[in-house]
Amino acid sequence: MTARDPWPMQYLIRIRGHLDPAWTDWFAELAIDQKDDGTTELVGPFSDQSALYGLLARVRDLGATLLIVAQLPASGEMSPGTWCTT
């Protein structure tokens, strides 16, 4: 196990509802996309698992419902078997 991978991994996190614009600073390092289906996607790089867990703690602190956490392949595209739903 290495302490830190040389390249950050890209993740997609989907939550139920749209984030209020007041919270966008809290997620400034991520691309935020509010979907027509009433969900919000947060996409961006994480240097390690602790950084990912930190973001998930912020989502929890907002009281948001977590729908998907997916590690994206290097190309940034989703492929079968790379995501899980809660």
N, C-alpha and C positions, 0 to 999 in steps of 0.2 A: 504494500500500500504506500503510495507516495503522499507527501504532505500536501502537495498542490500540483494540479495538472498544468502543463505549460500553456495550454489554450483554454479559455473559459468555455464551458458548455452553454449552449442556448437552451432555454426552457420557455414553454408556453404554459401560462396559468390562466384558466378561465374561471370566472366567478359569476354568480347569479346577480343580475341587476347592473345598472350603470353607475360607475363611480362619479360622485359629485366632483366638479372641477376643483373644488377646494382641496381635494386629496391628491391631485396630480403631482404636487411637489414631493409628496411622500414616496412616490414611485417614479421619480424623475429619471432614474437610470434605465427605465423600461419604455418600450413603445406601448401605448395604450390605445386599444381599438374597441369602441363601443359598437356592438353588433345589433342588427335589426331585430334579432330574436330576444333582446332584453338582457344579454350577457355582456361582459367586458373581458377582453383578452389582454393579458400583460405578457409581453415577449421581450426577452433580453438575455444577456450573458450573465453567468454566475461563475465566480472564480473557483468555488468549491461548494460542498454540501452545506456547510455552515451558513454561507451567504444565501443559499436557497431557503434554508430553514428560517433565517431571519426575515426574509420576505413573507414566507408563509405565516410567521408570527404576526406580521403587520396586517395581513389579510384577516387573520383570526381576531386581532384587536379591533378591527373595523366591524366585526360581526358579520362579515360577508360569508356567503355560502360557497365553498370551494367545489367546483364541478370537475375540473381537469387539471392535472399536472403532467406535462409531457416534456421529455427531453427530446429536443429536435436534432435531427442529423446535421452534420457539418454544413450541408447545403441550405439548411433552414426550412426544408420542406418536411411535412409530416409523412410518415409512412406507417403501414400497419405494424402493430406491435410495439410502437415507441411511446404510447400514451396509456394512461390509466385514468379511470373515472372514480369519483368517490361516491 
